[in-house]
Amino acid sequence: MIASAHLDTFTRDHLPAPELWPELIFELPELQFPERLNCATELLDRWVEQGQGERLCLQGADGLRWTYAELQRQANRIAHVLVQDLGLVSGNRVLLRGANTAEMAACWFAVQKVGAVAVATMPLLRAKELQQVIAKAQISHALCDHRLAEELQLAQAQCPQLRSVCYFHSEAEDGLEARAARHSEVFANVDTAADDCCLIAFTSGTTGAPKGTMHFHRDVMAICRCWPPQMLRPQPDDVFIGSPPLAFTFGLGGLLLFPMTVGASTVLLEKASPEALLPAIARFGASVMFTAPTSYRAMAPQVGNHDLSSLRKCVSAGEALPAATRQLWKEATGIELIDGIGATELLHIFISHDEAHAKPGATGVPVRGYRACVLDEQGQVLPAGQVGRLAVKGPTGCRYLADARQRNYVLNGWNLTGDAYLVDEQGYFVYQARTDDMIISGGYNIAGPEVEAALLLHPAVAECGVIGQPDEERGQIVKAVVVLREGFTPGPELHRELQDFVKATIAPYKYPRALEFRSSLPRTETGKLQRFRLRSQAS
């Protein structure tokens, strides 16, 4: 390890043992990082130093427009607040709590500048969940939108280690804006090591048990140099937009890191529902969009009501992309979705494709800089066409914060993502299910997402989730929970119609023997379907 700049050594002290790390690969020339590296210097300050500080960087729904120089000034002032007013030292963990706003972005960069560790949290987290994060990461400082103060204050009452909280979007004399205004707009970034931890990202909770994943300054820069130039190919005049929160690594990369890597701009929307995204694309002239498959499916019928002529790239990630959703979006817009799979543990996308090489039903191929394969239960590589456990390695990898589950995620140097995949004859990786979402019914292995994809082809189905339901005779049966489109009425006739439709679309043994209509499905803030909640509700 390189000499750390952290005075607070908590993160280095709580890394997994070296023998439990995945193998890290830095074969590409662009991944040869210097020993001293601060991602804020690379992503933000260098544009100002190169004389391009007046380039547009951030926009907001309230008319806000910040250049790179303005973002730098704001981040520098906040950095002074952290160090001089709040007594932060390098290596301290800082909780960031807020929606997607320019102020939230400035806080994130300020944390990097002072050599601290950003721990961004989803806005909807409650006090109990915040307590778990604060305790596990031993968080000492927090920067929080004052509109989200209540739950944090409840958590702080139970967390003595959280000794300093400052609120932004506040008009108070001790609010972040007032404090920052009293400080210099110049700040000398801490000379961090490339392998100093700069963020702890907590998993989004599809299993109900979030884990803290530790990432270094070089990890942040590595994801910027792998997937974006190869698969996305952004341009400096691009305008990015999307829905994933900055607290979600998909959103952090897609809406902040990746546009800033090439000097582009991004639109940060506090509320980015499908109804809000479409008019925002037209208003801001957005050219690159990041959102989840469910959002693309919801937006497709409304595309004709909006001017999307500026839009040229659309990225889908966060959960598996059904072939029906890909086709629906292409028919509506003419744009081929760029699909990809990433993981909080590896920070961002590692298997993907560009528009020219999209293949319906397939996620793509390993991103340059990463390797991937499919393993059996004994850890042996499976041949094409056989379903097994997805295994990945590259310049980023899993390092859980003080968590015994590190042993489950890393095997013989590979990151085991928890996804069941197969590789087809053309070398494309084809998603089957989460490994814990495989349904074994009457001796057949059935992937829940395959049944979901079949149901989504029916015009009555808006959303659906498929799980295994315990059954004495068959071990499990396939159960579908369906949300209908407007204009369709649940009932026995539609129930049978959907079952017959699935039988006619995929192998008949995969049809849902149980089917339930609901008004909504349980999802995380990032749009991921929480099948574990469906299972608990069905048991």
KOLLUM-835094 format. One record per residue (C-alpha): x, y, z; residue in one letter. Coordinates in nm, 3 decimals. Layout:
N
X/Y/Z/A
...
***
This chain:
539
0.000/0.000/0.000/M
0.104/0.359/-0.066/I
0.156/0.596/0.228/A
-0.188/0.722/0.322/S
-0.284/1.086/0.367/A
-0.551/0.985/0.619/H
-0.496/1.099/0.975/L
-0.805/0.899/1.071/D
-0.706/0.546/0.966/T
-1.048/0.383/1.016/F
-1.098/0.274/0.655/T
-0.752/0.119/0.616/R
-0.789/-0.049/0.952/D
-1.120/-0.208/0.845/H
-1.037/-0.326/0.494/L
-1.076/-0.703/0.439/P
-0.762/-0.909/0.485/A
-0.550/-0.897/0.165/P
-0.609/-1.266/0.095/E
-0.984/-1.197/0.077/L
-0.954/-0.928/-0.190/W
-1.041/-1.004/-0.552/P
-0.760/-0.998/-0.806/E
-0.725/-0.645/-0.944/L
-0.618/-0.595/-1.307/I
-0.455/-0.279/-1.439/F
-0.343/-0.394/-1.784/E
-0.466/-0.097/-1.986/L
-0.228/0.198/-2.030/P
-0.499/0.438/-1.913/E
-0.522/0.249/-1.582/L
-0.160/0.316/-1.485/Q
-0.230/0.561/-1.202/F
0.029/0.764/-1.010/P
0.079/0.688/-0.642/E
-0.071/1.024/-0.539/R
-0.418/1.086/-0.677/L
-0.722/1.292/-0.575/N
-1.030/1.236/-0.790/C
-1.154/1.593/-0.729/A
-0.836/1.726/-0.886/T
-0.883/1.504/-1.191/E
-1.256/1.551/-1.244/L
-1.305/1.915/-1.145/L
-0.995/2.125/-1.087/D
-0.810/2.028/-1.403/R
-1.075/2.192/-1.623/W
-1.022/2.523/-1.445/V
-0.644/2.483/-1.460/E
-0.669/2.423/-1.837/Q
-0.859/2.747/-1.886/G
-1.198/2.582/-1.938/Q
-1.356/2.683/-1.609/G
-1.640/2.868/-1.783/E
-1.771/2.550/-1.942/R
-2.124/2.469/-1.826/L
-2.115/2.193/-1.566/C
-2.440/2.166/-1.367/L
-2.802/2.265/-1.432/Q
-3.110/2.235/-1.214/G
-3.485/2.258/-1.252/A
-3.487/2.588/-1.060/D
-3.287/2.760/-1.335/G
-2.950/2.705/-1.166/L
-2.652/2.699/-1.401/R
-2.303/2.640/-1.261/W
-1.983/2.638/-1.461/T
-1.690/2.417/-1.368/Y
-1.531/2.722/-1.202/A
-1.844/2.790/-0.996/E
-1.867/2.428/-0.881/L
-1.500/2.447/-0.784/Q
-1.557/2.768/-0.586/R
-1.854/2.619/-0.403/Q
-1.672/2.294/-0.325/A
-1.366/2.486/-0.201/N
-1.576/2.697/0.036/R
-1.748/2.386/0.173/I
-1.409/2.221/0.215/A
-1.306/2.511/0.438/H
-1.628/2.472/0.640/V
-1.554/2.104/0.696/L
-1.198/2.163/0.813/V
-1.211/2.503/0.988/Q
-1.566/2.514/1.124/D
-1.644/2.148/1.185/L
-1.299/2.019/1.279/G
-1.280/1.743/1.021/L
-0.950/1.562/0.960/V
-0.858/1.354/0.657/S
-1.001/1.004/0.668/G
-1.315/1.103/0.863/N
-1.639/0.971/0.715/R
-1.897/1.230/0.606/V
-2.262/1.140/0.563/L
-2.418/1.314/0.261/L
-2.795/1.332/0.263/R
-2.991/1.501/-0.013/G
-3.161/1.470/-0.349/A
-2.984/1.525/-0.682/N
-2.888/1.894/-0.667/T
-2.586/2.109/-0.746/A
-2.534/2.160/-0.372/E
-2.519/1.784/-0.319/M
-2.257/1.759/-0.595/A
-2.053/2.042/-0.438/A
-2.063/1.862/-0.102/C
-1.938/1.540/-0.263/W
-1.642/1.716/-0.421/F
-1.566/1.905/-0.101/A
-1.537/1.574/0.084/V
-1.289/1.451/-0.179/Q
-1.087/1.771/-0.160/K
-1.035/1.743/0.217/V
-0.930/1.378/0.187/G
-1.234/1.250/0.374/A
-1.468/0.962/0.283/V
-1.811/1.032/0.131/A
-2.100/0.816/0.251/V
-2.401/0.925/0.046/A
-2.742/0.794/0.151/T
-3.076/0.762/-0.024/M
-3.312/1.049/0.065/P
-3.591/0.815/0.178/L
-3.388/0.631/0.442/L
-3.544/0.641/0.788/R
-3.375/0.698/1.120/A
-3.329/0.328/1.194/K
-3.157/0.271/0.859/E
-2.942/0.582/0.901/L
-2.836/0.461/1.246/Q
-2.707/0.137/1.091/Q
-2.502/0.326/0.832/V
-2.364/0.577/1.086/I
-2.267/0.302/1.329/A
-2.108/0.073/1.071/K
-1.903/0.347/0.904/A
-1.837/0.531/1.234/Q
-1.949/0.855/1.071/I
-1.841/1.171/1.253/S
-1.976/1.447/1.024/H
-2.284/1.502/0.808/A
-2.393/1.746/0.540/L
-2.769/1.723/0.500/C
-3.047/1.900/0.312/D
-3.246/2.072/0.587/H
-3.567/1.933/0.434/R
-3.443/1.586/0.532/L
-3.334/1.688/0.882/A
-3.599/1.508/1.086/E
-3.486/1.149/1.031/E
-3.119/1.242/1.067/L
-3.188/1.419/1.395/Q
-3.367/1.110/1.525/L
-3.070/0.898/1.421/A
-2.815/1.139/1.567/Q
-2.982/1.112/1.908/A
-2.883/0.744/1.908/Q
-2.538/0.789/1.749/C
-2.289/0.974/1.972/P
-2.013/0.930/1.713/Q
-2.198/1.171/1.479/L
-2.075/1.486/1.646/R
-2.118/1.750/1.375/S
-2.406/1.814/1.133/V
-2.445/2.109/0.895/C
-2.755/2.167/0.684/Y
-2.766/2.301/0.328/F
-3.055/2.458/0.136/H
-3.086/2.651/0.461/S
-3.117/3.022/0.534/E
-2.998/2.982/0.893/A
-2.689/3.171/1.012/E
-2.518/2.840/1.089/D
-2.640/2.677/0.766/G
-2.390/2.556/0.509/L
-2.453/2.841/0.265/E
-2.394/3.111/0.528/A
-2.085/2.936/0.661/R
-1.942/2.878/0.313/A
-1.989/3.243/0.216/A
-1.749/3.345/0.491/R
-1.464/3.133/0.352/H
-1.215/3.158/0.069/S
-1.299/3.016/-0.272/E
-0.944/2.879/-0.293/V
-0.852/2.545/-0.133/F
-0.544/2.323/-0.163/A
-0.665/1.965/-0.205/N
-0.526/1.705/0.034/V
-0.254/1.501/-0.141/D
-0.431/1.168/-0.110/T
-0.288/0.832/-0.209/A
-0.441/0.657/-0.508/A
-0.551/0.380/-0.273/D
-0.692/0.603/-0.001/D
-1.061/0.528/0.044/C
-1.276/0.814/-0.086/C
-1.626/0.670/-0.066/L
-1.824/0.401/0.110/I
-2.126/0.302/-0.096/A
-2.395/0.104/0.079/F
-2.580/-0.154/-0.128/T
-2.933/-0.052/-0.218/S
-3.103/-0.324/-0.023/G
-3.268/-0.569/-0.266/T
-3.184/-0.842/-0.013/T
-3.283/-0.639/0.290/G
-2.928/-0.648/0.429/A
-2.720/-0.354/0.296/P
-2.341/-0.375/0.303/K
-2.079/-0.099/0.290/G
-1.842/-0.119/-0.007/T
-1.514/0.075/0.011/M
-1.371/0.243/-0.299/H
-1.047/0.432/-0.358/F
-0.963/0.747/-0.555/H
-0.815/0.527/-0.829/R
-1.140/0.325/-0.844/D
-1.336/0.640/-0.921/V
-1.097/0.724/-1.204/M
-1.084/0.362/-1.327/A
-1.458/0.345/-1.395/I
-1.431/0.672/-1.588/C
-1.164/0.523/-1.815/R
-1.327/0.187/-1.894/C
-1.699/0.181/-1.979/W
-1.764/0.544/-2.089/P
-1.502/0.575/-2.368/P
-1.570/0.224/-2.494/Q
-1.948/0.189/-2.481/M
-2.095/0.538/-2.429/L
-1.843/0.759/-2.611/R
-1.967/1.090/-2.464/P
-1.876/1.425/-2.617/Q
-1.785/1.755/-2.443/P
-2.106/1.919/-2.565/D
-2.332/1.642/-2.432/D
-2.599/1.723/-2.175/V
-2.659/1.432/-1.935/F
-2.987/1.369/-1.755/I
-3.145/1.085/-1.560/G
-3.318/0.949/-1.254/S
-3.073/0.747/-1.039/P
-2.978/0.917/-0.711/P
-2.619/1.035/-0.663/L
-2.615/0.808/-0.357/A
-2.644/0.512/-0.598/F
-2.318/0.439/-0.779/T
-2.509/0.410/-1.110/F
-2.622/0.770/-1.058/G
-2.290/0.896/-0.926/L
-2.114/0.770/-1.237/G
-2.379/0.844/-1.496/G
-2.486/1.188/-1.373/L
-2.165/1.331/-1.226/L
-1.838/1.147/-1.286/L
-1.882/1.047/-1.651/F
-1.997/1.384/-1.789/P
-1.723/1.563/-1.595/M
-1.462/1.325/-1.732/T
-1.506/1.480/-2.078/V
-1.604/1.833/-1.973/G
-1.973/1.786/-2.048/A
-2.268/1.913/-1.843/S
-2.536/1.737/-1.642/T
-2.892/1.814/-1.534/V
-2.964/1.726/-1.171/L
-3.334/1.682/-1.098/L
-3.462/1.645/-0.742/E
-3.759/1.450/-0.874/K
-3.700/1.253/-1.192/A
-4.011/1.042/-1.234/S
-4.099/0.929/-1.588/P
-4.353/1.214/-1.602/E
-4.082/1.467/-1.513/A
-3.799/1.327/-1.727/L
-3.963/1.365/-2.066/L
-4.035/1.741/-2.045/P
-3.694/1.795/-1.883/A
-3.520/1.636/-2.183/I
-3.691/1.887/-2.409/A
-3.632/2.183/-2.176/R
-3.259/2.126/-2.130/F
-3.180/1.976/-2.470/G
-3.050/1.660/-2.300/A
-2.854/1.424/-2.522/S
-2.760/1.136/-2.286/V
-3.005/0.974/-2.044/M
-2.953/0.725/-1.762/F
-3.250/0.551/-1.603/T
-3.391/0.208/-1.516/A
-3.589/-0.028/-1.743/P
-3.914/0.040/-1.558/T
-3.877/0.410/-1.633/S
-3.818/0.351/-2.006/Y
-4.126/0.131/-2.018/R
-4.338/0.393/-1.843/A
-4.213/0.676/-2.067/M
-4.246/0.502/-2.402/A
-4.623/0.562/-2.452/P
-4.576/0.937/-2.381/Q
-4.279/1.000/-2.611/V
-4.493/1.148/-2.887/G
-4.603/1.435/-2.661/N
-4.249/1.572/-2.617/H
-3.961/1.702/-2.828/D
-3.681/1.452/-2.780/L
-3.483/1.556/-3.089/S
-3.174/1.634/-2.875/S
-3.159/1.283/-2.728/L
-2.898/1.055/-2.884/R
-2.789/0.805/-2.615/K
-3.000/0.613/-2.362/C
-2.846/0.390/-2.096/V
-3.034/0.124/-1.902/S
-2.898/-0.034/-1.586/A
-2.997/-0.096/-1.226/G
-3.183/-0.416/-1.312/E
-3.217/-0.654/-1.606/A
-3.352/-0.502/-1.930/L
-3.641/-0.708/-2.073/P
-3.630/-0.751/-2.451/A
-3.987/-0.617/-2.469/A
-3.884/-0.292/-2.302/T
-3.587/-0.251/-2.537/R
-3.815/-0.296/-2.837/Q
-4.084/-0.066/-2.695/L
-3.834/0.218/-2.645/W
-3.677/0.173/-2.988/K
-4.017/0.179/-3.159/E
-4.109/0.495/-2.968/A
-3.782/0.688/-3.015/T
-3.569/0.511/-3.275/G
-3.293/0.486/-3.013/I
-3.131/0.153/-2.925/E
-3.083/0.125/-2.550/L
-2.730/0.071/-2.420/I
-2.768/-0.202/-2.159/D
-2.521/-0.287/-1.886/G
-2.472/-0.467/-1.559/I
-2.272/-0.321/-1.276/G
-2.257/-0.367/-0.901/A
-2.203/-0.145/-0.601/T
-1.918/-0.380/-0.513/E
-1.738/-0.302/-0.842/L
-1.862/0.060/-0.849/L
-2.010/0.066/-1.202/H
-2.078/-0.121/-1.529/I
-1.848/-0.410/-1.629/F
-2.053/-0.593/-1.896/I
-2.227/-0.393/-2.166/S
-2.258/-0.314/-2.537/H
-2.287/-0.008/-2.757/D
-2.583/0.064/-2.986/E
-2.426/-0.102/-3.288/A
-2.373/-0.432/-3.109/H
-2.694/-0.459/-2.907/A
-2.850/-0.805/-2.902/K
-3.205/-0.853/-2.772/P
-3.207/-1.049/-2.448/G
-2.830/-1.017/-2.394/A
-2.650/-0.778/-2.160/T
-2.335/-0.762/-2.370/G
-1.967/-0.848/-2.344/V
-1.702/-0.764/-2.082/P
-1.602/-0.399/-2.085/V
-1.240/-0.345/-2.190/R
-1.033/-0.363/-1.870/G
-1.255/-0.633/-1.717/Y
-1.277/-1.010/-1.755/R
-1.585/-1.222/-1.696/A
-1.688/-1.587/-1.705/C
-1.959/-1.819/-1.576/V
-1.866/-2.062/-1.298/L
-2.031/-2.378/-1.166/D
-2.078/-2.449/-0.795/E
-1.723/-2.589/-0.775/Q
-1.571/-2.273/-0.920/G
-1.498/-2.423/-1.263/Q
-1.559/-2.227/-1.584/V
-1.869/-2.349/-1.768/L
-1.889/-2.386/-2.147/P
-2.118/-2.172/-2.363/A
-2.488/-2.226/-2.311/G
-2.473/-2.345/-1.951/Q
-2.617/-2.139/-1.666/V
-2.392/-2.062/-1.372/G
-2.260/-1.788/-1.145/R
-2.132/-1.469/-1.305/L
-1.770/-1.400/-1.207/A
-1.588/-1.074/-1.283/V
-1.247/-0.917/-1.222/K
-1.090/-0.590/-1.331/G
-0.947/-0.264/-1.191/P
-1.227/-0.241/-0.930/T
-1.355/-0.505/-0.691/G
-1.532/-0.592/-0.372/C
-1.395/-0.465/-0.042/R
-1.669/-0.479/0.220/Y
-1.640/-0.270/0.532/L
-1.594/-0.511/0.825/A
-1.833/-0.771/0.682/D
-1.803/-1.150/0.694/A
-1.991/-1.167/0.363/R
-1.666/-1.073/0.187/Q
-1.591/-1.448/0.181/R
-1.915/-1.511/-0.011/N
-1.850/-1.245/-0.274/Y
-1.489/-1.328/-0.364/V
-1.379/-1.672/-0.486/L
-1.030/-1.746/-0.619/N
-0.980/-1.383/-0.713/G
-1.318/-1.347/-0.885/W
-1.603/-1.121/-0.777/N
-1.922/-1.330/-0.761/L
-2.199/-1.082/-0.833/T
-2.491/-1.301/-0.727/G
-2.626/-1.316/-1.084/D
-2.701/-1.629/-1.285/A
-2.581/-1.596/-1.646/Y
-2.492/-1.797/-1.951/L
-2.256/-1.710/-2.236/V
-2.397/-1.770/-2.583/D
-2.207/-1.894/-2.888/E
-2.120/-1.536/-2.989/Q
-1.967/-1.459/-2.650/G
-2.256/-1.244/-2.527/Y
-2.349/-1.269/-2.161/F
-2.721/-1.343/-2.119/V
-2.889/-1.270/-1.788/Y
-3.101/-1.545/-1.630/Q
-3.180/-1.426/-1.275/A
-3.030/-1.333/-0.946/R
-2.890/-1.660/-0.815/T
-3.140/-1.650/-0.530/D
-3.425/-1.584/-0.776/D
-3.390/-1.915/-0.962/M
-3.708/-2.116/-0.909/I
-3.686/-2.496/-0.891/I
-4.028/-2.640/-0.974/S
-4.093/-3.007/-1.038/G
-3.725/-3.059/-1.118/G
-3.707/-2.767/-1.364/Y
-3.484/-2.462/-1.313/N
-3.687/-2.152/-1.402/I
-3.549/-1.798/-1.410/A
-3.802/-1.552/-1.270/G
-3.692/-1.264/-1.499/P
-3.757/-1.481/-1.808/E
-4.120/-1.524/-1.700/V
-4.139/-1.151/-1.626/E
-4.011/-1.073/-1.974/A
-4.280/-1.294/-2.127/A
-4.558/-1.131/-1.925/L
-4.436/-0.782/-2.021/L
-4.503/-0.866/-2.385/L
-4.877/-0.872/-2.309/H
-5.047/-0.534/-2.366/P
-5.229/-0.549/-2.030/A
-4.913/-0.574/-1.818/V
-4.747/-0.255/-1.693/A
-4.515/-0.419/-1.438/E
-4.467/-0.761/-1.289/C
-4.255/-0.956/-1.044/G
-4.207/-1.333/-1.047/V
-4.104/-1.543/-0.748/I
-4.105/-1.903/-0.632/G
-4.388/-1.994/-0.396/Q
-4.351/-2.301/-0.170/P
-4.558/-2.598/-0.286/D
-4.582/-2.943/-0.127/E
-4.610/-3.129/-0.456/E
-4.363/-2.943/-0.678/R
-4.127/-2.792/-0.419/G
-4.201/-2.448/-0.564/Q
-4.442/-2.308/-0.816/I
-4.400/-1.994/-1.025/V
-4.600/-1.701/-0.888/K
-4.647/-1.374/-1.078/A
-4.749/-1.046/-0.917/V
-4.889/-0.821/-1.190/V
-4.965/-0.448/-1.214/V
-5.207/-0.377/-1.498/L
-5.206/-0.089/-1.744/R
-5.484/0.164/-1.727/E
-5.798/0.036/-1.896/G
-5.755/-0.329/-1.796/F
-5.956/-0.491/-1.516/T
-5.827/-0.779/-1.302/P
-6.037/-1.093/-1.295/G
-6.045/-1.467/-1.365/P
-6.064/-1.420/-1.743/E
-5.753/-1.201/-1.763/L
-5.583/-1.432/-1.511/H
-5.624/-1.728/-1.749/R
-5.537/-1.517/-2.052/E
-5.201/-1.417/-1.902/L
-5.120/-1.775/-1.806/Q
-5.200/-1.898/-2.157/D
-5.000/-1.612/-2.306/F
-4.689/-1.716/-2.114/V
-4.738/-2.080/-2.216/K
-4.746/-1.970/-2.580/A
-4.443/-1.741/-2.543/T
-4.192/-1.957/-2.352/I
-4.175/-2.322/-2.246/A
-4.516/-2.409/-2.098/P
-4.371/-2.550/-1.773/Y
-4.252/-2.199/-1.687/K
-4.599/-2.041/-1.675/Y
-4.717/-1.882/-1.346/P
-4.942/-2.134/-1.173/R
-5.024/-1.861/-0.921/A
-5.100/-1.506/-1.030/L
-5.192/-1.204/-0.821/E
-5.298/-0.856/-0.932/F
-5.171/-0.554/-0.736/R
-5.167/-0.178/-0.773/S
-4.788/-0.151/-0.724/S
-4.468/-0.348/-0.666/L
-4.211/-0.299/-0.389/P
-3.903/-0.126/-0.528/R
-3.591/0.042/-0.395/T
-3.533/0.414/-0.449/E
-3.320/0.319/-0.748/T
-3.607/0.129/-0.912/G
-3.492/-0.226/-0.838/K
-3.768/-0.477/-0.778/L
-3.749/-0.615/-0.424/Q
-3.839/-0.977/-0.487/R
-3.747/-1.065/-0.129/F
-4.044/-0.854/-0.016/R
-4.272/-1.036/-0.257/L
-4.145/-1.365/-0.117/R
-4.196/-1.258/0.245/S
-4.549/-1.138/0.162/Q
-4.626/-1.469/-0.008/A
-4.494/-1.694/0.270/S
***
